[in-house]
Amino acid sequence: MFFQHVYEKGLAQASYIIGCQATGEAIVIDPKRDISTYLEIAEIEKLKIRYITETHIHADFLSGARELAAATGGELLLSDEGGDEWKYDFPHKGLRDGSIIKLGNLSLEVIHTPGHTPEHISFLLTDKPAGDVPVMVFTGDFVFVGDVGRPDLLEEAAGFKGTKVDGAKQMFASLKKFRNLPDFVQVWPGHGAGSACGKALGAVPSSTVGYEKFVNWALKMNDEAEFVEKLLEGQPEPPRYFAMMKKLNKTGPEVLGGEPHPAKLTLGQFKSALESGITLVDTRDKISFAGGHIPGAINIRDDSSFSTWAGWMLNYDAPFLLVASDERIAEITRGLIRIGLDKIHGYISDLNIWTNQGFELETLNQISVCDLEEKLETGEFEIIDVRGKSEYEKERISGAVNIPAGYIARSLDIIPKDKNVVLHCAAGDRSSIAASILLKMGYSNVYNLTGGISAWKQKGFRMLEGKPSDYHKEIDELILNN
């Protein structure tokens, strides 16, 4: 048997290619949209990709299943569980609970494991030459290392009201199936630490059924009502682009036929695009951006969270420009197409193309934690904490208002223009994104807190703990009606 775990750090997303070396056939589970990885593996291992499948209709990334099927001629095997509302809208062979996928000497049994989504399935792998017992289970967003999939995304991100409690109850029932698997079966999930598909995912790539029974909080609970309450509490805010991913993955993502290569623009082309109103994304780090950037640019740093924040901040129906290095543009492009942001108009790699022609740069004000602490009681600053709600409720700076960064553009009615506004997060990256949005929206009195709350705590300055009594109702409404 051939097996390879393919992990994409930006979205903390795992996919798998499994092959029977005796027959030269392979199956890919939960492929990402940039499919070259699987094609290269198959070529090196002399495997033909015969089947492409996935555990469910994904919300956090755009599936590469159709892309890979078009490139290889492989057959799409997708879930037909969960009812008509949760079926894929494009041609495929349907899988049901108990279906068997035969791949040479390998056998994958389909297990319907609803909870995260109604149609969710897992795959139990048996390597026949090694024995008649299963060796691996591919759990997608059902069971993670140390956690289980969140059941609230359909309601919180995709707008299917009244589904999260039912999903939590389905998850409780599905876990009974998991408990019945042999303890020695390896668990290979669809995500790792950093994914928004759960709240406490482990950082190691795999586990075993027995180990999860021992350490996973969800598998220790026997009371359904208590389980439902605990599973739903404290889930992070789902990025707004999740609703778009759910829709596109159900109807069928566009087949690209290869990875796009954005054009490197001349000054004239770039200036013309800006003047037409196309959004500019500056992928440099927060310090470089603060020191000088093209007016109106949004700062989304090229790091492991780039895809997620691009999904939060960009309009899927509109083109956009990039400031990115020549060395990084290909990887940045891959990160964007993984979540369906295909409308890249072009890029420039160096701001000198702008400044050498006499065009000015804009700066983003910075304030140190010492300066802010000194002026905290003067009322001179409105402090906005752009971390997630659960982070804010755990500990916060006195007087800070919580507006998660992803909601900043929709919260302008409660952000004053007549006083200084200080934005902060944990270390300064999320607050740089939020501050750049406010600058773009015409706020001139914006400051980014250098070092964020981490620097504040290092200085030993006072923190408040626990859920505040005056949490902004407007923000609660924004998150509720995401």
C-alpha positions, -999 to 999 in steps of 0.1 A, spaced: 0 0 0 11 35 -8 0 64 15 9 101 16 -5 128 39 -6 162 21 -8 192 44 -15 228 35 -4 250 64 -23 282 53 -57 266 59 -45 238 82 -60 214 57 -51 178 51 -57 156 21 -46 121 13 -34 100 -16 -37 62 -12 -26 37 -37 -25 0 -44 10 -6 -57 1 -40 -71 -25 -26 -95 -11 10 -98 -44 26 -88 -49 55 -64 -76 75 -47 -74 111 -34 -94 122 -4 -103 159 1 -80 174 -26 -70 211 -25 -77 231 -56 -41 234 -67 -37 198 -78 -1 197 -90 9 180 -57 -12 149 -64 -2 147 -101 35 148 -91 31 122 -64 12 99 -88 38 103 -115 67 96 -91 50 65 -76 37 53 -110 1 54 -99 -30 63 -119 -56 84 -100 -87 63 -105 -110 79 -79 -114 113 -63 -136 117 -32 -142 139 -2 -157 137 32 -183 165 29 -192 198 12 -164 219 25 -169 255 39 -133 265 45 -116 259 12 -125 254 -25 -124 217 -33 -100 204 -60 -122 173 -67 -136 185 -101 -102 200 -111 -84 167 -104 -111 146 -121 -108 168 -152 -70 164 -152 -69 127 -147 -102 112 -159 -107 99 -124 -142 91 -112 -159 114 -86 -172 95 -57 -192 118 -34 -217 116 -5 -254 112 -13 -262 111 24 -280 138 44 -311 144 22 -316 162 -11 -307 197 3 -272 185 10 -264 167 -23 -238 179 -48 -253 196 -78 -228 182 -104 -224 147 -119 -208 121 -95 -213 86 -83 -231 86 -50 -218 71 -18 -240 59 11 -233 44 45 -219 10 39 -207 16 4 -174 -1 -5 -147 15 -27 -123 -12 -40 -89 -1 -51 -69 -32 -61 -60 -49 -28 -74 -20 -8 -110 -15 5 -125 17 18 -158 14 37 -180 45 38 -194 55 72 -220 82 74 -209 105 102 -232 135 103 -227 163 128 -203 188 113 -226 186 82 -256 163 74 -239 147 44 -205 141 61 -189 106 56 -157 90 68 -136 63 51 -125 31 69 -95 16 51 -85 -21 51 -53 -33 35 -63 -69 25 -28 -84 21 -20 -72 56 -52 -86 71 -89 -84 73 -90 -57 100 -91 -19 92 -59 1 96 -69 37 90 -100 59 92 -101 92 73 -124 114 94 -125 147 76 -142 172 99 -158 146 121 -131 136 146 -99 157 149 -69 151 171 -82 162 205 -115 176 192 -145 171 170 -159 192 141 -181 222 149 -218 218 140 -226 255 139 -210 265 106 -242 258 85 -260 283 108 -233 308 117 -216 310 83 -239 297 56 -272 310 70 -291 277 76 -309 288 107 -318 263 134 -293 236 123 -265 238 149 -283 221 178 -295 193 155 -259 190 142 -246 188 177 -270 159 184 -260 142 152 -224 145 162 -231 129 196 -247 99 178 -219 97 152 -193 94 180 -209 61 191 -199 47 157 -164 60 162 -162 43 197 -170 10 181 -139 10 159 -109 -10 171 -85 10 193 -55 4 170 -71 21 139 -51 52 129 -71 84 127 -63 108 99 -84 140 101 -91 168 76 -76 196 96 -50 204 122 -43 233 146 -52 267 132 -84 256 114 -116 274 121 -135 241 118 -130 234 155 -119 252 186 -91 230 201 -75 210 173 -42 192 181 -10 201 162 1 165 155 -12 151 122 -28 119 133 -39 98 162 -56 65 170 -91 56 180 -78 43 214 -59 75 221 -88 97 212 -110 77 235 -85 85 262 -78 122 256 -105 137 234 -130 156 256 -159 148 232 -154 111 236 -155 112 274 -190 127 275 -221 104 278 -248 130 285 -262 144 252 -275 177 266 -242 184 283 -223 175 251 -244 198 229 -238 227 253 -201 222 255 -196 216 218 -214 249 209 -198 271 234 -167 291 226 -165 284 189 -144 310 170 -161 334 146 -163 317 112 -148 337 84 -175 352 62 -161 336 30 -172 302 44 -207 308 30 -193 313 -5 -172 281 -2 -202 261 8 -222 274 -22 -194 269 -47 -185 234 -35 -221 223 -37 -227 237 -72 -192 228 -85 -161 250 -85 -150 263 -119 -123 240 -135 -92 262 -141 -73 237 -161 -40 248 -145 -27 273 -120 -31 310 -131 -1 333 -133 -9 370 -125 5 396 -148 33 418 -135 20 453 -143 37 484 -157 32 517 -138 7 528 -163 -13 496 -161 -12 496 -123 -21 533 -120 -50 529 -144 -63 499 -124 -62 519 -92 -80 548 -107 -108 525 -119 -114 516 -82 -98 481 -81 -89 471 -45 -52 469 -37 -38 443 -13 -3 449 2 12 416 13 42 431 31 46 429 69 30 453 92 61 474 99 69 479 62 32 488 55 31 513 84 63 529 72 48 537 38 21 522 15 1 533 -15 -30 551 -2 -61 529 0 -42 497 2 -53 469 25 -26 452 45 -29 414 45 5 400 54 19 371 34 20 345 61 2 313 71 -31 332 77 -31 351 44 -58 330 27 -81 333 56 -79 370 59 -81 375 21 -114 356 23 -126 378 51 -117 411 34 -121 407 -4 -152 408 -26 -155 375 -46 -172 394 -74 -146 421 -79 -110 420 -92 -81 431 -70 -44 440 -73 -14 428 -52 18 442 -39 39 410 -36 75 399 -43 83 381 -75 95 352 -54 62 348 -35 36 356 -62 31 320 -73 25 308 -37 3 337 -29 -18 330 -60 -21 293 -49 -33 305 -15 -60 327 -32 -73 301 -56 -76 276 -27 -105 297 -15 -118 307 -49 -103 342 -51 -95 339 -88 -99 376 -100 -63 387 -96 -59 417 -120 -22 418 -116 6 428 -93 37 450 -87 67 437 -67 83 470 -56 69 503 -44 97 521 -62 77 518 -94 53 542 -76 76 565 -56 101 570 -84 75 588 -104 68 612 -75 37 596 -61 33 598 -23 30 570 2 7 570 32 18 559 67 0 542 95 4 557 130 19 535 157 16 539 194 36 521 221 20 503 250 37 527 274 23 558 257 -12 542 256 -11 532 292 0 567 303 -29 582 285 -55 555 292 -75 576 317 -76 608 296 -103 596 273 -82 607 244 -83 573 227 -110 549 217 -94 515 221 -107 488 197 -97 452 204 -99 433 170 -93 398 184 -120 372 185 -148 375 210 -136 345 231 -101 360 233 -116 394 244 -138 378 271 -108 359 286 -88 391 291 -87 426 278 -74 462 283 -97 483 304 -120 504 282 -114 484 250 -143 477 228 -143 444 209 -148 445 171 -133 414 156 -111 424 126 -133 406 101 -162 428 110 -144 462 111 -157 474 77 -192 467 87 -189 485 121 -182 521 109 -213 534 126 -199 527 160 -163 538 153 -158 575 160 -141 598 134 -137 627 159 -112 611 182 -81 590 181 -87 553 175 -62 527 187 -66 492 173 -49 462 188 -48 424 186 -24 398 201 7 410 183 -3 436 157 -10 417 125 -48 415 127 -49 451 139 -28 462 109 -54 447 86 -82 464 105 -64 497 106 -57 496 69 -94 491 63 -102 522 84 -76 543 65 -91 532 33 -126 542 46 -113 578 53 -103 576 89 -72 597 95 -70 593 133 -60 556 134 -32 541 154 -19 505 156 -7 493 190 29 482 186 33 446 199 -4 444 207 -17 428 239 14 407 242 36 437 247 10 452 271 12 421 293 50 419 291 51 454 307 28 442 335 0 466 328 -34 459 342 -58 435 324 -95 428 330 -107 393 330 -141 377 323 -170 386 301 -178 423 302 -214 434 311 -214 461 284 -204 440 253 -215 459 222 -249 446 211 -242 458 176 -212 435 173 -232 406 187 -258 412 160 -230 413 133 -216 380 144 -250 364 148 -260 376 113 -227 369 97 
